[in-house]
């Protein structure tokens, strides 16, 4: 028996923008269930052509696990975390309070439009944010404009088939977009102007823990 529609809608909205007591609970759950994937994502970033003194942005950092690992992995980098949720920003700050205090990490409320004030940046990455972009072309255009020539975008996500059943049902009801193949994501990135598109899978293809799309802006000649 599936949950009532109002329950499904509340769950989908909370995952898109956690708030209130339920949002705090969801944030703590994200810290447990998504931690290994967030850490793995940053480990893959380490293989890219990025300077240790780069300017990196995480969109939707949630409880701040990915930010914490990026701060450790790139000890000279400058980082920003941008999130719609004040609750998630508070959890990110608590987890990375020392980096915030010395201004290595800045946390900002908002969406991808905030990137225009940070440009140029070397890397934008986001884990499990892609589904909540109801206008993905607009979001990707903002990211592309903020990246330096040769900069990288790294998106972590799951395909529809590998998502929890409740998410498969409730996310589209709220206007969120699920993807059935990496090819759909590649087309989206290509239309936005990204190139050198590649994909990685964490775990097995049959039961992946998550996927990455990596894409690059054109470099200056």
C-alpha positions as CSV (number, residue, x, y, z in Angstrom):
1,X,0.0,0.0,0.0
2,X,1.5,3.3,-1.1
3,X,1.5,6.4,1.2
4,X,-1.2,9.0,0.6
5,X,-0.3,11.7,-2.0
6,X,0.0,14.4,0.6
7,X,2.6,12.3,2.5
8,X,4.5,11.6,-0.8
9,X,4.5,15.3,-1.6
10,X,5.8,16.3,1.8
11,X,8.6,13.7,1.5
12,X,9.6,14.9,-1.9
13,X,9.6,18.6,-0.9
14,X,11.7,17.9,2.2
15,X,14.4,16.1,0.2
16,X,14.4,19.0,-2.2
17,X,14.6,21.6,0.6
18,X,14.8,20.2,4.1
19,X,13.3,22.4,6.8
20,X,11.9,22.3,10.3
21,X,12.2,19.3,12.6
22,X,11.6,16.8,9.8
23,X,14.3,18.6,7.7
24,X,16.8,18.2,10.6
25,X,16.0,14.5,10.8
26,X,16.3,14.1,7.0
27,X,19.7,15.9,7.2
28,X,21.0,13.5,9.8
29,X,19.7,10.6,7.6
30,X,21.6,12.0,4.6
31,X,24.8,12.2,6.7
32,X,24.5,8.4,7.3
33,X,23.2,7.1,4.0
34,X,25.0,9.4,1.5
35,X,28.3,9.8,3.3
36,X,30.2,7.1,1.4
37,X,29.0,8.4,-2.0
38,X,29.8,12.0,-1.2
39,X,33.3,10.9,-0.1
40,X,33.8,8.8,-3.3
41,X,32.6,11.7,-5.4
42,X,35.4,14.0,-4.0
43,X,37.9,11.2,-4.4
44,X,37.1,11.1,-8.2
45,X,37.5,14.9,-8.4
46,X,41.0,14.4,-7.1
47,X,41.8,12.6,-10.5
48,X,40.9,15.7,-12.5
49,X,43.3,18.5,-13.6
50,X,42.6,20.8,-10.7
51,X,45.0,23.0,-8.7
52,X,45.2,22.5,-4.9
53,X,44.6,26.2,-4.7
54,X,41.4,26.1,-6.8
55,X,38.0,27.6,-6.2
56,X,35.4,24.9,-5.7
57,X,31.6,25.1,-5.2
58,X,29.2,22.4,-3.9
59,X,25.6,22.9,-4.9
60,X,23.3,21.4,-2.3
61,X,25.9,20.3,0.3
62,X,23.2,19.0,2.7
63,X,24.8,18.1,6.0
64,X,28.3,19.0,4.7
65,X,30.0,15.5,4.4
66,X,31.3,16.3,0.9
67,X,32.5,19.7,1.9
68,X,34.4,18.2,4.8
69,X,36.2,15.7,2.6
70,X,37.0,18.3,0.0
71,X,38.5,20.5,2.6
72,X,40.8,17.6,3.7
73,X,41.5,16.5,0.1
74,X,42.4,20.0,-1.2
75,X,43.9,21.7,1.9
76,X,44.8,24.9,0.0
77,X,41.5,25.3,-1.9
78,X,38.8,27.8,-1.3
79,X,35.3,26.3,-1.1
80,X,31.7,27.5,-1.2
81,X,28.6,25.6,-0.3
82,X,25.3,26.8,-1.7
83,X,22.0,25.4,-0.5
84,X,18.3,26.5,-0.5
85,X,17.9,25.0,3.0
86,X,18.9,27.0,6.0
87,X,18.8,23.8,8.0
88,X,21.3,22.1,5.8
89,X,23.5,25.2,5.9
90,X,23.4,25.0,9.7
91,X,24.4,21.3,9.6
92,X,27.2,22.0,7.1
93,X,28.5,24.8,9.3
94,X,28.5,22.7,12.4
95,X,30.4,19.9,10.6
96,X,33.0,22.4,9.1
97,X,33.0,25.2,11.7
98,X,36.8,25.6,11.7
99,X,37.0,26.1,7.9
100,X,34.1,28.6,8.1
101,X,35.9,30.5,10.9
102,X,39.1,30.9,8.9
103,X,37.2,31.7,5.7
104,X,38.3,28.7,3.7
105,X,34.6,27.7,3.4
106,X,31.8,30.1,2.8
107,X,28.1,28.9,3.1
108,X,25.5,30.8,1.1
109,X,21.7,30.4,0.9
110,X,20.3,30.2,-2.6
111,X,20.4,28.3,-5.8
112,X,22.7,28.2,-8.9
113,X,22.0,31.9,-9.5
114,X,24.4,32.6,-6.6
115,X,27.3,31.3,-8.8
116,X,27.4,34.5,-10.9
117,X,28.9,36.3,-7.9
118,X,31.6,33.7,-7.4
119,X,32.9,33.4,-11.0
120,X,35.2,32.2,-12.2
121,X,35.4,28.9,-10.4
122,X,37.4,25.8,-11.2
123,X,34.8,23.1,-10.2
124,X,31.1,22.9,-9.4
125,X,29.9,19.6,-8.0
126,X,26.6,18.4,-6.7
127,X,25.4,15.0,-5.3
128,X,21.7,14.0,-5.7
129,X,20.6,17.5,-6.8
130,X,20.0,16.9,-10.5
131,X,16.4,15.6,-9.9
132,X,15.3,18.8,-8.3
133,X,16.3,21.0,-11.3
134,X,12.9,21.5,-12.9
135,X,14.6,23.7,-15.5
136,X,17.9,21.8,-15.9
137,X,18.9,23.7,-19.0
138,X,18.8,27.0,-17.0
139,X,20.7,25.5,-14.1
140,X,23.4,24.2,-16.4
141,X,23.7,27.5,-18.3
142,X,24.4,29.2,-14.9
143,X,27.0,26.7,-14.0
144,X,28.7,26.9,-17.4
145,X,28.8,30.7,-17.2
146,X,30.5,30.6,-13.7
147,X,33.2,28.0,-14.6
148,X,36.6,29.1,-15.9
149,X,37.7,27.9,-19.3
150,X,38.5,24.2,-18.9
151,X,36.6,24.0,-15.6
152,X,34.7,20.9,-14.4
153,X,31.2,20.0,-13.5
154,X,30.6,16.8,-11.5
155,X,27.1,15.6,-10.9
156,X,26.3,12.6,-8.6
157,X,22.9,10.9,-9.1
158,X,20.9,7.7,-9.4
159,X,18.9,6.5,-12.3
160,X,15.2,6.1,-11.8
161,X,15.4,2.3,-11.7
162,X,17.9,2.4,-8.8
163,X,16.1,4.9,-6.6
164,X,13.9,4.0,-3.7
165,X,10.3,3.2,-4.7
166,X,8.9,6.2,-2.8
167,X,11.3,8.6,-4.6
168,X,10.3,7.0,-8.0
169,X,6.7,7.7,-7.2
170,X,6.8,11.0,-5.3
171,X,9.5,13.0,-7.0
172,X,7.8,13.3,-10.4
173,X,4.5,14.2,-8.7
174,X,6.3,17.3,-7.4
175,X,7.6,18.2,-10.9
176,X,11.1,16.8,-10.3
177,X,12.8,15.0,-13.1
178,X,14.2,11.4,-13.0
179,X,16.5,10.0,-15.6
180,X,16.4,6.6,-17.1
181,X,19.9,6.4,-18.6
182,X,23.3,8.1,-18.6
183,X,22.6,9.0,-22.3
184,X,19.8,11.3,-21.2
185,X,22.1,13.1,-18.9
186,X,24.8,13.3,-21.6
187,X,22.3,14.9,-24.0
188,X,21.4,17.4,-21.4
189,X,25.0,18.3,-20.7
190,X,25.9,18.5,-24.4
191,X,23.0,20.8,-25.2
192,X,24.2,23.1,-22.4
193,X,27.6,23.4,-24.0
194,X,29.7,21.0,-22.0
195,X,32.1,18.5,-23.5
196,X,34.5,15.7,-22.6
197,X,31.5,14.0,-20.9
198,X,32.2,10.8,-19.1
199,X,30.5,8.6,-16.5
200,X,31.5,6.6,-13.5
201,X,29.6,4.1,-11.4
202,X,30.1,3.4,-7.7
203,X,29.5,-0.3,-7.1
204,X,28.0,-2.7,-9.6
205,X,25.9,-1.8,-12.6
206,X,23.1,-4.1,-11.3
207,X,22.9,-2.3,-7.9
208,X,24.9,0.9,-8.0
209,X,25.4,3.1,-5.0
210,X,25.4,6.0,-7.3
211,X,26.7,7.4,-10.6
212,X,28.8,10.4,-11.7
213,X,28.6,12.5,-14.8
214,X,31.8,14.5,-15.3
215,X,31.9,17.3,-18.0
216,X,34.1,20.1,-18.9
217,X,33.9,23.6,-20.3
218,X,35.9,24.5,-23.4
219,X,39.5,25.5,-22.7
220,X,41.1,28.6,-24.1
221,X,43.3,28.0,-27.1
